[in-house]
């Protein structure tokens, strides 16, 4: 896999999209659901996607790439406290492969820290799909995922790592294939 970096990155692995296990990460931007599906394809075991009951955009198991829909457990909550409780409990559950949560409100430092402790206790990776300005200081990493401006089609995305507690930020242009969850790095013009 060729990696295009606009800025250097320092991680323990050569895979820039690998999320640290037993930690909670955040992804924002219009392409955050694509990033979540990409991560779901990389984490074996049961997948929990927890969102507010009123959220109009939701994953449909039959429309997801092979291997994801069969493992997906969609949990709808009626209130924000219920949503945070469900995320925390799913993170503590050891068989969880990945827990994806969609909080409707910004997380307090206390709530973010509780989720980190739950992820550590359950040895589970969490990914919160946040809206603009909703990031928590407790997050291990924060990604901004958007369709690439001026791209010929909607499969080109820019994924930027804006916050990284154990490394440096980075920016990648990728071509996203939603049918297979494949992600290919895009070469710079002229290469």
N, C-alpha and C positions, 0 to 999 in steps of 0.2 A: 504494500500500500504506500503510494507516494503521498507525502504530506506537504502541503503548501502552507507556509507560515508567513504572515505579515509581520508578526512580532515573535521573538523567541519564547519558548516554553520549557520549563524544567519540571519533569515529572519522574516518578520512579519507574514508569513503564514507557515504552516507545509509542503507545497508543494515546493520543491526546484526548480522546473521548471516553476513556475509562474513568468511571466514577469510583472514588475511594469507597471501599466496603465499610459497612457499619457506621455510615455517616449520612446526613441529610444534605441534599444539594437543591439548587433552585434553577429553574429555567423560565425565562420570560420572552415576550415578543410574539409576533404572529405565527411563528413556526414552532412554538413550544410543544405542541401536540406531536409534531413530526419527530422532534428530539426525544420525547417520551416514548414513542413507539420504537424508535431506534434503540433506546436503552432497554426497553422491554424485550427486544429480540436478543439482547446480549446477556440477560440475567435469567438463568434457569430457575425453575420452580414456579410456585403460584405467584400470580401478579394481582395486586389489589389496586384498583383505581377508585379513589374516594372523592366524591364531589357533592356540591349542594343539590338538593332535589330540584331546584328551579333552574339549574344550569341547562341552557338549550343545546349546547354542543357537547356531545358525549360519544364515547367510542361504541360502535356497534360490533359485537363479537363476530358476526357472520361476514362483516366487511373488512376485518383485520387480516393481515398477512398470516399465512399458515404458521401454526405453532404458538401464536399469541392469543387468539380468540379462545382456544381450548383451555388455556391456563388463567384467563381473566376472570376476576371476581369484581363486579361493579357494585359499589356500595354508595347509596344515596342517603344524605343526611338532611334533617329538617332545619338545623341551626348550626351556627359556627362553632359553638362549644361541642356539639355532637360530632361535627366533622373533625375537630382537633382530637377528640377522644378516640374516634375510630382510627385515625392515622396513627396515633400513639400505640393503640392496642395492636394494630397490624404490624407496626415496626417491632414490637416486642415478641411477636409470634415467630418462633425460630424457623418454621418451614417456608416463610415468605421469601420469594426471590427478589421482588422489587415492590415497593409501595409508592404509588403515585397519588398525590393529593392536590386538590384545587381549592385552596382557601379563598374566600371571597373578600376577606379583609386583611390588612397588614398584620403580621405576627409581632407580638411583643417579644422582647429579648427572653423573657421567662418562658413563653410558649415555644419559641425556637429552641431554647436550651432543653426543655422537656422532651422535645422530639429527638434531639441529638442523643440524649441519655437513653431514650427508648430504642433508638437504632443501635447503640452500643450494646445494650442489654440483649437484644434479639439477634445481633450480628446481621442486621438487615440494612440494605441500602434504600434510602428514601429520596424521592424527587418531588419537589413542590412546584407546581405550575403556577407562577405568580403573574400578577398584572403589574403594569408600570408603577414603580415606587413602592412596591410591597415587600421588598427584600428584608430578610432578617439578618442581623449581625451574627447570629449563631450558625448560619449556613457555611458548609465546608467550601462549596464553589457556587458561583452564580453565572449562569449562561444567558446570553441574549441571542435568540434564534429568530431570524427574519428571512423572508424571501430576498434574494439578491436584487438590488436595484438595477434596472436596465437589462435584466436577464431576458433571454429569448423565450423562456418558458418558466413555469412555476416550480420546476424541480430544482433550480439553483437556489441555494440558501447560503447565508453567511451566519456561521455560528461563532460567537465570540465569548471567550472566557474572561469575564470582567472582574471576578473575584476568585482568588485561589489561595486558601490558607497555607498550602504546602508547595507553592510554586509561583510561577509568573503568569500573567495573562497571555492570551493568544487570540488570533483571528484566523478562521479558515473559511474558504469558499468550498462548498460541497454540492454534489449533485445527489439529490434525494430520490430514491425510488420507493414510493409508498406501498407498492404491491409486494415487494420482497424485503423491505426495510434495509436494502443495501444503501450504502453511503460511499460515494467515490469522491476523492479530492479532485478539484478542478485546477488545471495548470494555469499559470499566468499567461496572458496573451503573448503569443509569439514563441511559446515553448512546446 
